[in-house]
């Protein structure tokens, strides 16, 4: 159950979305380090981290380009609730749950195909112009998600992922 104030301003939504992207980027940095013993995995997770940093940058550009009066305007309750759920999802996907590469993959896959990307798309599509820039952002999101779709072909399937334990710090 959501206990915080549900109603958020557009500025607060953007700030939280940036925080979500940073948290996911930090998680991927940990995965890159803790699965560096698995061929290709440090690069895989580092690449995803770079994408998340790019998402943060896009959201910062949006934040800085929105007039102050619009930043302080209330956002819809539905979007506010969605952002609260996304933040809770990121926070509950803690590292202590990760025992194998498959655990890491499943958490990341769940995050990437969740409300988080829907929120990112909403914020960048609604507030970004021109349309060519919106198309570029959508292309980047599709490319980012495709990395998960192609994982089995490029590295290995679930059984392969289960064979690699996370390394201690």
Secondary structure, 3 states (H helix, E strand, C coil): CCCCCCCCEHHHHHHHHHHHHHHHHHHHHHHHHHCCCCCCHHHHHHHHHHHHHHHHHHHHHHHHHCCHHHHCCECCHHHHHHHHHHHHHHHHCCHHHCCEHHHHHHHHHHHHCCHHHHHHHHHHHHHCCCHHHHHHHHHHHHHHHHHHHCHHHHCCCHHHHHCCECCCC
